Structure formats: structure tokens, C-alpha cells
């Protein structure tokens, strides 16, 4: 049947019904037919991109990117609480403890580790998205200490709105990551969906005596994180066109990297508790450890590894709604230490996609474990806190300098003198200026070193503090900086703040208003300066 006659037949049915037959929410003719002369109901297809440059950016097709698309943890907990409990002696780990995967015993020395994970694109490149989805799905088995064996793929996408090549690349990326992990893809399932979703159901093996859950943390253990935080914030910034290439590249590499090597290191170290940091954010997943282990946890903010640029984005308020949903879930157990900036908690609640492993090891094994992680390729890995005492599950996030295991509070000799805490907000995101012996590490005038290089660093720290969010938002401060640059006629200053403002999404109209407000105060010379600079 000719395409035109098929369209006429299909459209006649739709128009009689008053609804499009492939989407009853739409009228016929639909917007796509009117705008692009394509009838999807008649089997017609949109033109395929002739090159990768013309391919649709995947993150533009979804509302929430990556693990930020998952159901809020508080809602999920409420729904699961109403379901009957599965009481089978072979089920060693089920849904009761919010662990990463289920563990089912099939013989005295063998268990199956099973999990399923699926989410929306967190990057625009289809192949890379496939690799990240596979790494994320495998991570749950690695977090339990298991060895993944087989996988089933699950994909949903707009069948007539996404080109075949993109779908093929998503699947190929996932298959290549599985091959790297020595996991066999045994099949899969697909569904026509409005948004793209992809992931895997993974089955692994483990000895029942070697299962690592989130319930084994003990007072005195140190807490290690194997990857930097910030993938959710960077993905959100990228969706708005406000993430740098460096940030996007670092996040992509981190998300695509398997937790296989980290899991092997963790097992050799004798870890008793572990989780992987994904959709619930660092604090959401740590809360599960604290609650199920019955312990209080101390987190050292300065020690937490962050991906490039993520601190700046968080300070600008570029934090997705998933962080707020995670805050709702865990905030009742989280306490902030004195002077902790609000953006620190935003970062720690940020929903991660294919994040690192978060696990506890005995203090005496921590230094060797950290060195092994770095040697295995997890170079961002860090010791980020300690298990303090038994409790009902509490977390204290505190300002504390990143310190080696040898100088941790648990191993310091009695009477040892600890380095003073930084006292300035800018020291939370950058190291304090070098000081002369015996002086406090702060920005008070009497403590500032006299060397020119150190003075310059101190001034840069002051600038960072001045432009951090407070009673005024960061965007407001950048507009003020533009106006002041015009008044004092500083060409270099103006160039810097114009660039920052535009990256934040400030419109040219807003910039012009700020500049001409400055002209009103600066007079003729300011006006001539602005007119010359605005032409560049």
C-alpha cells in the first residue's frame, strides 16, 4: 500500500475518533504532522541524522537526568512499608534493610546476588550512556562483595522519535562495559516509552560467609569513598548549558568506570559494611549504613572528594530537585557542624549516577586500603570520616581538615598537638594560606604572612568568600561586579564577570541594565568606557 493511502486510511480513523490512534491524548492532525509532515501512526519516520553532530542530544529528551530520575527515597520507603514481608530462610538479604542487592542462598557455600537498575540518560552521547548504565547496574553486585555473572538488558525509548543508530549505540556501549566486567548478556526486554530509559538486571555469585551488607559498620572503623561526588549537579548544569567541558569530561569518566577493582580492594581489606553512592546521594546512602548498623558517623567535609567545578556550580544554586528529595529522606538523622556552608549539604545530598563505593574498614587497614585503591585507578578515593559510637543512626557533617590515617583522632598519641581548624568560609573550598610558625590558620590581619605570593592567595580567598552565596544570590553579586567594573573602568575585571554572568544564564538585557546603572553613577567617563567595551 502506498504511503499516502496508508496515511489517509489511518488518519480517517483518527479523525472519526477525535483522537490520534497511536496516542489518544492528542488530536488528529497532531503537531508533528502539521509542523513536519510526518504521521507516526501511519508508520512514517522522522529523517535520520546524517551525522553524529545532527543526532538528538539525549539529555534534552528527559526531564531528570541519570539517577535523579528515580523515585524519591522517602516515597519509596513509604510504599515498601505497606508490602508483606518475605519470610524465606534462603533469602539472606531482601528489601528490609535497603541494601544494594538481594542475596538468595542456593547451597551451603553459594548464593545468588541479584539486582536491577534503570534510569534516564545523564550524558548526550548514546554509546557513553550505555557504558554508564551498565557500570551503574553492575555496581550493586560489587557493593555486596559479589562477582557479577549474567545480565538482562532493559530499554525504553520513543520508538518512532529516536533514530535506530542511537538505540544501537546505547546497547553497544552497555555490551562493551559488560564484556570488560566479564559478564554475559543473556537477553533483554524493550518497550515503547516517551522518555529514554536503559539499564540491566544483573545476577552474580557470592559465598554466604563473604556477603557485605550495609549493617556491619563498627565504632572505630574509618569510612572510605572511591569516587568524587558531583555527577548529578554536573548533569543538571549540562542540561542548562552551564557546565564546562572539564567538568563534563571528568563526570563522564567517573560514571563509566567500573567499581570492579574497588570491590576487590574492599574485600581484601576485610570491609564489613558497604554501599554504592547513587540516587539517594552520599548522605542518603550513608544514612542507610548508619541506621542498619546502629551507629553514629562523623563525616569530614574537607576530605570528601569532589569532581572539577562542582563546588562552583553548587554555590551558584545549580542543584537538582533530587537533592531536596534526598534531604527530605535523611535530614532527620543529619547534623551540621559549626560553620558548614549550606552548599556542602547540597553536594552531599546530590543524586549520583554510577558513583563510587562507600565502605568501612578497620582503622589499621585504612592506609593500605587507600593506597591500593589509588593503585587500582580510583585516584580520587579518600578517607572521609569515621564510625564514632553505637546509636540509632546519626550523621555529623563537620569542618575538619583532610588528614592522613596516621594523624586521625583515633591514632593520635596522647598530648599530640593537632593543627588548628580553619576559621574562614573560604577555607572550606581552598587550602588556607601558609602561615608563619605558631600562628593561627585564619585570615585575621595579624595572621597573614607577609610574602607577596601568600598575600595574593589570601586575597583570592577573600574574593571567593565575597562572591559566595549569602543574603545576595551569586547572580546578583555578578551583576553588581559588572556595574562596579564599569564605574572603576577595569577592563580585565569586566571581562571576567561578563563571562561568569553569561555562563550563569544572565541575559544581555540584564547586563545592559547593570552597566547603565553604573554609568548613572560613574558619569561620562564610565559611559565612554562601557560603550567601548560593549562593542567587543
N, C-alpha and C positions, 0 to 999 in steps of 0.2 A: 504494500500500500504506500502510495506517495506520501511524503512528509506533510504536504499541505492538506491532503484529505484526512490524514490521521489527526492533525491538529483540529480540523473542522469538526470531526466526529467527537473528539474529546471535549472541545470547548462547548459544543452544543449540549452535551450532558451537564457540564458545569453550570452553564447559564440557566438551564432549566431548574437546576437545584438551587441556584443562587449562591453557590459555594464552589471553590476550586476543589476538584476531586482528589488532588494529592495533598491538599492542606485545607481542611474545611474552615479554618479561621480566616481564610482570605476569600475575597470576591473574585469573580472572573469577568473581565480580564484582570490579571494581577499586575502589580507594579513592574515586575520583571518583564512581562510581555510588552507592556506599554513602553518601557524605557529601552529595552534591548532586543525586542522582537524574538524572545526565546520562550517556548512553552515547555516547562519541565514535565508537566503531566503527559504530554504527547511524546516523551522520550527524547526531546531535543536537549542538546548540551550547550553549556557556555563554551566559548572558544578556549582551548587550552593555551597556556602561556608558551610563547615560542622560545623563551629563555628563562633561566633561574631568576634573572633580575625582574621579570614580569610576574613571577609567582606570587600568590597572595601571602602576605605575612601572617603566619598562623596566629600570633597573639592578638591580631586585630579581629579575629573571628570569635573570641571568647570574652566573657565578662571578667572572670577571675583566672589568673594565670597559675599553672602548676598546682601545688598542694594548697594554695589559697582557695581553690575551688571546692575543697572538701567540706562536709557538714561540720558546723561548729561543734567543738568537743562537749560543751555543756548540753547542747541539744541532743547529741548522740548518747551521752551518758543517761539522760532522762529517758530516752526511747528504750535503750537497752535494759534499764532498770525494771521495766514493765514486762519483760520477757521471762519465760520459765527458765530455771537454771538447769543446765545439762549435767546430770549426775551419772557419769560413766567412769569407772575406775581406770579405764585405758586413756582417758583424756587428762593428761598431766597438766597442761596449760590451756585454758579456754578463755572465755570473754570476761570472767570475773575480775581479773587483775589488770585489764587494759594493756596487756603485753603486745609485743610487735607481731607475733605469730602464734598459731596454735601448735601444740605438741601432742601427738597421739601415739601411744605405745603399741607396737605390733608384735614384739617379742621381748624377752628379758633384757636383751642388750641392743635393741633397735627401736627408734622412734621416727615417725614422720613429722617434719616441721612444715606447716602449710600456711600460706598467706596469699592475699590478693590485693593488688594496689593499682589504681587507675586514676588519672587526672587529666586536666586540660593542658594545652601547650604552654610552656614557660619560656620558649625561645621561638624565633621565627623560622629557623632552618629545620625542615622536616626530618632529615637524617639525624641531626643532633638531638631533636626532641625524642626520636625513637630510642637513641642510646640512653638518654637521661631517664626515660620511663622504665627501661629495663634495669638500669642501675638502682633506681628507687625501689622497684619491686623486689629485687634480689636482696636489698639491704635488710629487710625484716628477718630473713633467714640468717644472715650474717650476725645480726644483733642477738639472736638466740644462741649463737655459737655453733650453728648448724652448717652443713655443706649442701648448697642447692643442687638439685639433680635434674629436674624437668620443669618445663613451663608451658602454659597455655596463654596465647595472646588474646586480648580483648580490645576491640577498636570500635568506636562510634564516630561517624562523621556525616556531613551533609552529602549524600551520595551523588547528587547532581549539582552541587555547588563547589566541590573541591576536586581539582584535577587528579587524574589517575596517578600521575608521576609523583605527586606529593604523598599520596597514600602509600605508594610502593616504597618511597624513601623512608617514611616513618617505620614501616615494617622492617626494612633492611637495616636501619640503624639499631632497632631492637634486637634483631637476629645477630648482628655483629657483636653487640655487647654480651649477649648470651653465650656466643662462641668463645669470647675472651674469658668468660667465667666458667667454661666447660660445662655448660648447661644445655640440655637437648630440648628444642622446641618440638612439642608433640602434636600441636594443633592450635585451634583458636575459635573465636566467635566474633562476628561483626554485626553492627546494627546501624540503620539509617537514623541519624540524630542531627539536631540543629547545630550543636557545638561539637568540636573535635575532642575526643577522649581516647586515651590509649594507656594500656598497662598490661600486666601479666598476673596470672595465678601461678605461684611457684611452689613446688614441693621439694623438700630437702630431707636429709637424713642426719640423725644425731644419736649418740649413746645417751640413755636416760640419766646416767650419772654426770653427764657433761653439759646439761641444759643450763643456760644462763638466763635468768628472768630479771624483772625489774624489782624483785623483792629481796635481794641479797646484800644490799649496802649495809656496812657495819661502821660504827664510830671509829674514827682513826683512819679510815680509807681516804685516799685522795681521788679527786674527780678529774678525768681527762676528756677532752673534746678533740676529735680528729680532723675536723674541717672548720674553716672560717664561717661565720654567720653573715647573713645579709642577702641570700638569694631571692627571698620574697620581695624585699624592698627594691632590689635592683631590677627584678622583672617588672614590678609596678612602675618604676621610673622609666624603664624602656618602653612600656606601653604608651607613656605620655611623651616619649621622645626626649627625656631629660637625663638619660644615663650615658655615661662616657663609654667609649669603646673598650677602655681598660677594664672598667667595672663589668661590662657585659662579657668580655673575654674570660675574666677570672671566674665569674659565676658559672659560665658555661663549662669551663674545665673542671671546676669543683663538682658540679652536678653530674657530669658524665663519668667521673672517676668512681670505680667500684670500691665498695668497702671490704672487699675480699682480703686484701693484705692487712688492713686494720683489724679485722676479725681474727686473723691468725695470730697477730701480735697479742691481742687481748686474751685469747685463750691460753697462750704460752705464759702470760703474766699471772694467770690464776684469778681473773676477774670473777666476781660473784654477782655483779649486777650490771645490766647494760640496757640501753635503748638506742634507737637511732632517732636523730632530730629531724623531724619532717613537719607535717601540717600543724601540729599543736605548738610549734615553736620550742625554743630551748627551755623556757620556764614551764611550759605545759608538759613536756615530756619529763623534765626533772621532777615536776610535781608528782607524776606517777611513780617515779622511783622513791621519792620521799614518803609518799603515802603508803605504798605497798611494803616498803622496808621498815616503816615506822621510825623514821629518823629525821633529824634537823640537818640542813645542808647550808654551808656558808659558800657563797659564790664571790670570787674576787673579780670585780668588774674590769680592772685594768688588764687582767690576764686573759680575758676572753678574746680569741682571735676574730678579726672582722675582715671581710673582703674589701678590696680597694674602693674608696669613695662612699661606702655605705654609711659611715658616720655623718658625712656632709648631707647626704640625702635625708637621713632621719632628722637631722637638725632643721632641715627645711620643711619638715612635716610630710615628707613623701613616705607614708606608711599606709599600707592597705588595710581594709576593714577586717581582714583575717586576724591581724594583731589585736584588735579590740575584742574579737570573739574569743581569742585565746586568753586575753586578760580577764574576761568575764569568768572563764573556766577556772583559772588558777590563782587569781589575785587574793582570794581569801587566805591562802597559805603563804603568800609572798610579802616580805617586809623589806623596805628600802632603808639602807643605812644613811647616816647624815651626809648631806651634800651631793647625793646621787642625782644626776640630771634626769629629767623625765624621758629624754630620748634614749637613755640607757635601757629603760624598761621596754620602750617601743622596739628596740633592737632584739631584746631577749624574748619578747613575745612574737616576733616576726615569724610567720609561717615559712618554713624551709622546704625546698624541694630537693630530694636526694641529698640530704645533709649528712653530717658525719656521725660516727658512733660516740655516745656519751656513756662512759663506763667508770667503775670504781675499781681500784686496785689497792692492796696494802701499801702503806707508806714506803716500806723498804724496797718495794718493786717499782715505784713510780718513775724514778730517774732512768732506770734501764729501759722501762717500757716506752717512755717518751723518746729516748734515743732510737729505739727500734722502729717506732712509728715514722720518725723523720727519715731513717734509712730506707724504709719501705715506700717512701714517696708522699706521705702525708706531712708535708713540711710545715703546715700551719698548726699542727697538733700542739696542744698546750695543756698544762695543769691549771685548771680553772677554779678549783675550790676543794673543800674537804667535807667529809661527813663528821658532824660535831658530836651528836648525842642521840639517844633514843627519844622519840616523841611521837606525836600523832601525825607528823609530816609537816615540817615547816621549812621555809627557804628565806635566808637573809642575803640580799644582794648588797655588797658593801664596797666602798672605795678602799682598795688595797693595792699596793704596787705588785706587779707581776714578780714573783720571786721563784728561785730555784727550790727544788725539794730540800736541798741541804739547809736552806735558811727558812723553811716553813715553821710555823709556830709549834708544830708537833716535834720538831727535831732540834730546835734551838737550845743550846746549853743554858742552864740557869744563869741569870745575871748578864747574858749577852745583850748588847745594846742594839736595838732594832733601828733601822733607818726611819727618819721621821716621815709621817704621811704628807703627801702634797696637800696644800691648802687652797689652791686656786682652781676654779672650774675648768680653766683651760688645760690643767694638768691631767684631766680625765681622758683627753684625746691625744695629747702630745707630751713627751717627756719634759719634766721640769728643767729649767736652765741649770747648768753646772754651778755649784756654789763653792765658796772657799770653805776650808775645813772648819767644822764646828758650827757652821751657820745653818739656819733652818731652810728647808727647801720650799720657799714661797716667794711671792712677787713683792713683798714689802720692800720699800726703798733700801732699808738697811741691809737686806739680804741679797740684793742684786750684785752680781760680780761686776767688776769694772772693765773686763776685757771687751773690746768692741764687738767681737763675734757673739759673745754671750749676751751682751746688751741687745743686739739685733734679734736674737732668738727670743729674749724676754718680751721685746716689743711685738714680735709676731704672735706670741702667746696672748698678749693683751688684745691684739686685734681679733684673734679668734674668739676670745671671751666677749668682746664688744659686739661682734656680729652674730653671736649665738642667740637663739630664740629666747625671749623673755616676755616682758609686758608687751613689747612690739614683736610682730612676726618678722621672719627673716626677709620676706619680700618688702615689707615696709622699710626695713633698715637699708636694703639695697637702693630703693628709690631715694631715701634720704642721702645716701652716699653719692648717688648721681648728682643730686642737687648741690651738695657741698663741693663736689669736684668741679662743677661749673662755677660756683662762687669763687673758689680759690684758684681756678684756672689751671688745674693739674691734668695734663693730657693723659699721662700714664694711669693715674687713678681712674679717670673717666673710662678709659678703655677696659680696665679690669672689671669695673662694676657694671658697665653696659653688657659685657659678655656674660657675667653671672646672672644679671636680671633676665636677659633673653633666654638663657637656659632654664630659668625657673618658670618661663611662660609669661613673663611680663610683656604686655603689648606695647607697640610703638606709640600708641596714643598716650598710655600711662607714662612712658618715658618722656615724651614731649611735655606733658603737664608738669612733671617733676622738674625738668630743665627750665621751663619758662617761669616756674615759681621762683627758682634760683635767680633768674635774670631780674625778677622784680626786686630782689634784694641786692644783687651784685651790680646792677646798673649797666651802662653802655659797654664797658669792657667785658663783662660777663656775657652780654648778648652777642658781641662780635666773636668771642671765643666759642660759644655754643654753635653759632651759625657755621663757623669754620669746621668744627668737629663733626657736626651732624651730616656734613656733605661726604665724609669719608666712608 
